[in-house]
C-alpha cells in the first residue's frame, strides 16, 4: 500500500505515520510526505499509483481543498482515496469536502489510536470490495 501524508506540521505527519504503521506492516507500506499541497502534487505526478492521501486543509503555498480539486480533475490521479484532516468541524465545510470526493475526514487533534481505527475501517472496506 502506498500512502502520501500532506501536512505542514511535522508533528502531525509523525502521528499519522506512526498510527498507519501500527496497522500496516512496514514491508507492505510505502509512505511519502509533503509539507504543502504543491509538494504533494509533485510527489503524485511521480507516483500516480498512491492508494491514499491524508490531506490537511489549512497549509501554506497550496491549501488542501485546492489540491483536492486538482486531484479530482486529473484523470490519472482522481482514483486516489483522500482523507482530509481539519480543525474545522463545521458541517458546511465537511459537506463541501464530501461533495469534492473525499473518502473520510479526521478532526484535529487526533491520536494514533484514532488513525489506527480509521486505517482498519479503510482496509475492511478494501477487503469487502475484493
C-alpha positions as CSV (number, residue, x, y, z in Angstrom):
1,X,0.0,0.0,0.0
2,X,1.2,3.5,-0.9
3,X,0.2,6.5,1.2
4,X,1.0,10.1,1.0
5,X,0.8,12.4,4.0
6,X,0.4,16.1,3.2
7,X,0.5,18.4,6.3
8,X,2.6,21.4,7.1
9,X,3.0,20.2,10.7
10,X,5.9,17.7,11.0
11,X,4.3,16.6,14.3
12,X,1.0,15.7,12.7
13,X,2.9,13.9,9.9
14,X,4.7,11.8,12.6
15,X,1.5,11.0,14.4
16,X,-0.2,9.9,11.2
17,X,2.8,7.8,10.1
18,X,3.0,6.0,13.5
19,X,-0.7,5.3,13.5
20,X,-0.6,4.0,10.0
21,X,2.4,1.8,10.7
22,X,0.6,0.2,13.7
23,X,-1.9,-1.3,11.2
24,X,0.1,-1.9,8.0
25,X,3.3,-3.9,8.2
26,X,6.4,-1.9,7.2
27,X,7.3,-4.3,4.3
28,X,3.7,-3.7,2.8
29,X,3.9,0.1,3.1
30,X,5.4,2.9,1.1
31,X,5.0,6.3,2.9
32,X,5.6,9.6,1.3
33,X,5.4,13.0,3.0
34,X,4.8,16.6,1.8
35,X,4.6,19.9,3.7
36,X,2.0,21.5,1.4
37,X,-0.3,20.8,-1.5
38,X,2.1,21.8,-4.2
39,X,4.8,19.5,-2.9
40,X,2.1,16.8,-2.6
41,X,1.1,17.2,-6.2
42,X,4.7,17.0,-7.3
43,X,5.0,13.6,-5.5
44,X,1.8,12.4,-7.0
45,X,3.0,13.2,-10.5
46,X,5.9,10.8,-10.0
47,X,3.8,8.2,-8.1
48,X,0.4,8.0,-9.7
49,X,-0.2,4.6,-8.0
50,X,-0.6,6.0,-4.5
51,X,-3.6,4.5,-2.8
52,X,-4.4,7.1,-0.1
53,X,-3.6,10.7,0.6
54,X,-4.0,12.1,4.1
55,X,-4.5,15.8,3.3
56,X,-4.5,18.7,5.7
57,X,-7.0,21.5,4.8
58,X,-5.0,24.6,6.0
59,X,-1.5,24.8,4.7
60,X,0.8,27.4,3.2
61,X,1.6,27.5,-0.6
62,X,-1.4,25.4,-1.6
63,X,-4.3,24.5,0.7
64,X,-5.7,21.0,0.9
65,X,-9.0,21.8,-0.7
66,X,-7.2,23.3,-3.7
67,X,-5.1,20.2,-4.0
68,X,-8.2,18.0,-3.8
69,X,-9.9,19.9,-6.6
70,X,-6.8,19.3,-8.8
71,X,-6.7,15.6,-7.9
72,X,-10.3,15.2,-8.8
73,X,-9.8,17.0,-12.2
74,X,-6.7,15.0,-13.1
75,X,-7.6,11.7,-14.8
76,X,-4.5,9.8,-13.7
77,X,-5.0,10.9,-10.0
78,X,-8.7,11.0,-9.5
79,X,-8.9,7.4,-8.3
80,X,-6.8,8.2,-5.2
81,X,-8.7,8.0,-1.9
82,X,-8.4,11.2,0.1
83,X,-8.8,11.5,3.9
84,X,-9.0,15.2,4.9
85,X,-7.6,16.5,8.2
86,X,-9.0,19.6,9.6
87,X,-9.6,21.6,12.8
88,X,-12.8,22.8,11.3
89,X,-15.6,20.6,12.4
90,X,-18.2,22.8,10.7
91,X,-20.8,20.8,8.9
92,X,-20.8,23.0,5.9
93,X,-17.0,22.6,5.4
94,X,-17.2,18.8,5.8
95,X,-20.2,18.7,3.4
96,X,-18.3,20.8,0.8
97,X,-15.3,18.4,1.1
98,X,-17.5,15.4,0.8
99,X,-19.0,16.8,-2.5
100,X,-15.4,17.2,-3.7
101,X,-15.0,13.5,-3.3
102,X,-13.2,12.7,0.0
103,X,-13.2,9.2,1.4
104,X,-13.2,10.4,5.0
105,X,-12.0,13.1,7.4
106,X,-10.2,13.5,10.7
107,X,-10.8,16.3,13.1
108,X,-7.6,17.6,14.7
109,X,-6.3,17.0,17.2
110,X,-6.3,13.2,16.7
111,X,-4.3,10.4,18.3
112,X,-2.6,7.3,16.9
113,X,-5.5,5.2,18.2
114,X,-7.9,7.2,16.0
115,X,-5.6,6.7,13.0
116,X,-5.4,3.0,13.8
117,X,-9.2,2.7,13.9
118,X,-9.6,4.7,10.6
119,X,-7.0,2.5,8.8
120,X,-8.7,-0.7,10.0
121,X,-12.0,0.6,8.6
122,X,-10.4,1.6,5.3
123,X,-8.8,-1.8,5.0
124,X,-12.1,-3.6,5.8
125,X,-13.8,-1.6,3.0
126,X,-11.0,-2.6,0.6
127,X,-11.2,-6.3,1.6
128,X,-15.0,-6.2,1.1
129,X,-14.6,-4.9,-2.4
130,X,-12.1,-7.6,-3.4
